[in-house]
Each structure stands twice: as structure tokens, then as C-alpha cells.
């Protein structure tokens, strides 16, 4: 077979849960090895995740020497070596309040929580993640009381609607005010500031680094990864991905619990 070999990517962007991490939510030895080799080659592996910063503490050492991660669906660019927020793309407080009131009216029973640059806050009826229930003194109150200018992601939960049904209703009601998506098996919709996605924040970071979209390879598994996979020059859906992700991506990688990202990167870079 003849023809030129495609140039190797200059940057790897990968989601975490259901993508880079195994079934236990950890970075395997094989994956850690591949990330380390790429870092030595000068190819940064950027974590691009819906996770908030507080769920990242055990993973920072696997980021590599470039020390950058995109958290909260693009809401935060985090500088790992200095443990500081490099950029925060916040939702204005008046928008938060308007979205909350609109959804309470449109979908009674909706409850809210807020991801902030400095932590987490939630309404009393919001069923929080087990990791957050172990954190003492989490601020609680009505959305209007806990909202401020540091919010990077608004979470809305509903106990009775199916995930995609709830997302569709939320998108129709407030999609002009915020960017809506979902990445959970439950009825949890994630909202960022208008125009903020994993892709838009990665695009800004890549411009700073002088990396073009065509020089990026991206991996994901859930609908909140769709903008990222569409933006990147080369995209992979995990074998366990949501059907919409499998339909959009250029290629399919092995499952996340089979070291799918590491195996694919080893093939791409000849490791």
C-alpha cells in the first residue's frame, strides 16, 4: 500500500469517566505508562472532563509535566503544579437565577446544585454524589441564596423523568441562556455559561499552545463529549460509548475497562 503516513497528533484530549479511567475510576498502570511516554515526547495529554476539581485530587499525578486540565465541562482550566485556577468561565448570577426560576416553573420538582471555583453548594433536596456527602459544611440553601459570581456549572436533577427526556425539556426551556448537556446515567443535566463546552475551552488552550484542531486527537464516551469530538481533527468513541457518540466519532477505540485509550495511543504513536 502506498501513500504518506498521517502526521502524529501534537496534543491528546481525553475525557475521564468511561473513557481514560477503568471501571474503578482509576488510571491503570498501562495508561499511566503511555501518558508518561507521551509527556517525554512533548505531546501533552489534557484531561477534559465534566468532573469538578475536588474529584481530581487522586488523578493529578497522571496529568503529566504540562500540568493542565479542563474541568467542569470547560468551565475551568486548572494549573496542576500551582494548584490554582488558570481560567474560570463563569455563569452570571442573574442568569443562574433566571434559569432556576424558569425550570421550576417548567419542570416542577427540579432541584439544583452549583459547581464553583472554590467548591460546591446545593439545595436541600438535591441528591448529591457520595463523595460530596462526606465533605463537611457544604453550603445549602435555595438557588437564589447560594448563587454568586464564581459558578462554573449549574446542575439540575429530576427524580421522575428519564435522562434524555429531562435534558430535552431543559434544553428547550433554557438552552438560549446556557449550554446544556448530560453525562450521567441519572436524570442530571449539566449547564455551563452560554457557548462554554469542553471544545470551546480546549480551542482557546490550543490557540495559546499553537496547536491546530487537525493536530488534536480526542477520546470520549458521553453526549457532553460531542462538541469535543466534533472539533478535534481525529476523534475516537469508546466501545462503551453512548450511541450518539459512536455515530459522530471518526473511529471506535476499545472499551474504557480494556485500556482503550492507552491501546489506541500506543498504536497511533508506535509505542
C-alpha positions in Angstrom: 0.0 0.0 0.0 1.3 3.4 -0.9 0.7 6.9 0.4 2.0 9.2 3.1 1.5 8.3 6.7 -0.7 10.8 8.5 1.2 13.1 10.8 1.1 12.2 14.5 -1.0 14.4 16.7 0.6 17.1 18.8 -2.0 17.0 21.6 -4.2 14.4 23.1 -7.5 15.4 24.7 -9.4 12.8 26.7 -12.5 12.5 28.8 -12.0 10.6 32.1 -15.0 8.6 33.4 -16.0 5.9 30.9 -13.0 6.9 28.7 -9.5 7.1 30.2 -10.3 5.6 33.6 -11.1 2.0 34.3 -14.2 0.6 35.9 -12.9 1.5 39.3 -12.4 5.1 38.3 -8.6 4.8 38.3 -5.7 5.3 35.9 -4.3 1.8 35.2 -0.5 1.1 35.1 -0.6 0.7 31.3 -2.4 4.0 30.8 -0.1 5.8 33.2 2.9 4.4 31.3 1.6 5.6 27.9 0.8 9.1 29.3 4.3 9.3 30.8 5.9 8.3 27.4 3.9 10.9 25.5 4.9 13.6 28.0 8.5 12.7 27.5 7.9 13.0 23.7 6.5 16.5 24.3 2.9 15.5 23.5 0.6 16.8 26.2 -2.3 14.7 27.4 -5.0 17.1 28.5 -7.8 15.8 30.8 -11.1 17.3 29.5 -13.7 16.3 32.0 -17.1 17.1 33.4 -15.6 16.4 36.9 -15.2 19.3 39.3 -11.7 20.0 40.7 -12.4 18.3 44.0 -12.9 14.9 42.3 -9.5 15.2 40.6 -7.1 15.1 43.6 -6.1 11.4 43.1 -5.6 11.9 39.4 -3.3 15.0 39.2 -0.1 13.0 39.1 -1.2 11.3 35.9 -1.7 14.6 34.1 2.0 14.8 33.1 4.6 17.6 33.0 2.4 20.1 31.1 0.2 20.4 34.2 -3.1 21.4 32.7 -6.6 20.0 32.9 -10.0 21.3 31.7 -12.7 20.6 34.4 -16.4 21.1 34.8 -17.2 20.7 31.0 -14.9 23.6 30.1 -15.8 25.9 33.0 -12.3 25.7 34.4 -8.7 25.4 33.2 -6.6 24.2 36.1 -2.9 24.6 36.6 -1.8 21.5 38.4 1.7 22.4 39.6 0.4 25.6 41.3 -2.9 24.1 42.3 -4.7 27.2 41.0 -7.5 28.1 38.6 -5.8 29.4 35.4 -9.2 30.4 33.8 -12.8 30.3 35.0 -15.7 30.7 32.6 -18.5 31.6 35.0 -22.2 31.8 34.6 -23.6 35.3 35.6 -25.6 35.2 38.8 -28.7 36.8 37.1 -28.6 34.0 34.5 -28.4 31.3 37.2 -31.5 32.8 39.0 -33.4 33.1 35.7 -32.6 29.6 34.7 -33.6 28.2 38.1 -37.0 30.0 38.2 -37.7 29.0 34.6 -37.1 25.3 35.2 -39.0 25.3 38.5 -42.0 26.7 36.5 -41.5 24.4 33.5 -40.5 21.2 35.3 -41.8 21.2 38.9 -39.6 19.1 41.2 -36.3 20.2 39.7 -33.6 20.7 42.3 -30.2 22.4 41.8 -26.6 22.4 42.8 -23.7 24.6 41.9 -20.1 23.9 41.0 -17.9 26.9 42.0 -14.3 27.8 41.5 -14.0 27.4 45.3 -16.2 24.4 46.0 -19.8 23.1 45.9 -23.2 24.3 47.1 -26.6 22.7 46.8 -30.3 22.9 47.6 -31.5 20.8 50.5 -33.5 18.4 48.3 -30.7 17.8 45.8 -29.4 14.2 46.0 -25.6 14.8 46.0 -22.8 12.4 45.0 -21.4 10.1 47.7 -18.1 12.0 47.6 -19.8 15.2 48.4 -21.8 13.8 51.2 -18.5 13.1 53.0 -17.5 16.7 52.8 -18.5 18.7 55.9 -20.1 22.1 55.9 -21.3 22.1 52.2 -23.3 25.3 51.8 -27.0 24.7 51.4 -30.0 26.9 50.6 -32.3 27.9 47.8 -30.6 28.6 44.5 -31.2 32.3 44.9 -29.3 32.2 48.2 -26.3 30.1 47.1 -25.7 31.6 43.6 -22.8 34.0 43.2 -20.3 35.1 40.6 -18.0 32.0 41.0 -20.3 29.4 39.5 -18.9 27.4 36.5 -21.6 24.7 36.3 -25.3 24.6 37.3 -26.6 21.1 38.0 -30.3 20.3 37.7 -31.8 16.9 38.8 -35.2 15.4 38.5 -36.3 12.2 40.2 -39.1 11.2 37.8 -38.1 12.0 34.3 -35.7 9.8 32.2 -32.3 11.4 31.5 -32.7 12.2 27.8 -36.3 13.3 28.3 -35.3 15.7 31.1 -32.4 17.1 29.1 -34.7 17.7 26.1 -37.1 19.7 28.3 -34.3 21.7 29.9 -32.7 22.5 26.6 -35.9 23.7 25.1 -36.7 25.9 28.2 -33.3 27.5 28.9 -30.9 26.5 26.0 -30.8 30.1 24.8 -29.4 31.2 28.2 -26.9 28.4 29.0 -25.1 25.5 27.3 -26.9 22.3 28.4 -25.6 18.7 28.3 -25.6 15.5 30.3 -23.1 12.8 31.0 -24.7 10.8 33.8 -26.9 7.7 33.8 -29.3 9.5 36.1 -31.6 12.5 35.3 -28.9 15.1 35.8 -28.5 18.0 33.4 -25.2 20.0 33.4 -25.3 23.6 32.4 -22.4 25.9 31.6 -22.2 29.6 30.6 -23.6 30.2 27.1 -21.1 28.9 24.5 -18.9 27.1 27.0 -18.2 23.5 26.2 -15.2 21.1 26.5 -14.4 22.0 22.9 -14.6 25.8 23.2 -12.2 25.9 26.2 -9.8 23.4 24.6 -9.8 25.5 21.5 -8.7 28.5 23.5 -6.0 26.5 25.2 -4.8 25.1 21.9 -4.5 28.5 20.4 -2.3 29.5 23.3 -0.1 26.4 22.6 -0.1 26.9 18.9 -1.8 23.6 18.2 -4.4 23.4 15.4 -7.6 21.4 15.6 -6.2 19.0 13.0 -3.3 18.2 15.3 -5.5 17.0 18.1 -6.8 13.5 18.8 -9.7 13.3 21.2 -11.5 10.5 23.1 -14.9 10.4 24.7 -18.0 8.4 25.6 -21.0 10.6 26.5 -23.1 13.4 25.0 -21.1 16.1 26.8 -18.1 14.9 24.7 -19.8 15.5 21.4 -18.5 19.1 20.8 -15.0 18.0 21.7 -15.0 15.1 19.3 -16.5 17.2 16.5 -13.9 19.9 17.0 -10.8 17.7 17.1 -9.1 16.6 13.9 -9.3 12.9 14.9 -11.9 11.6 17.2 -12.5 8.2 18.9 -15.6 7.0 20.7 -15.0 4.3 23.3 -16.5 0.9 22.6 -18.8 1.5 25.6 -19.9 5.0 24.4 -23.4 6.4 24.1 -24.9 5.7 20.6 -24.8 9.4 19.7 -21.1 9.4 20.4 -20.4 6.3 18.4 -22.3 7.8 15.5 -20.3 11.0 15.5 -16.8 9.9 16.1 -14.3 9.1 13.3 -13.2 5.8 14.9 -14.0 3.5 17.8 -11.5 2.6 20.5 -11.7 -0.5 22.7 -13.7 -0.1 25.9 -12.6 2.0 28.8 -12.2 -1.0 31.0 -9.8 -2.6 28.4 -7.3 0.3 28.4 -8.9 1.5 25.2 -7.3 5.0 25.2 -3.8 3.6 26.1 -4.0 0.9 23.4 -5.1 3.3 20.7 -2.5 5.9 21.6 0.2 3.2 21.6 -0.9 2.3 18.1 -1.0 5.9 16.9 2.4 6.8 18.3 4.1 3.4 17.7 4.8 2.8 21.4 
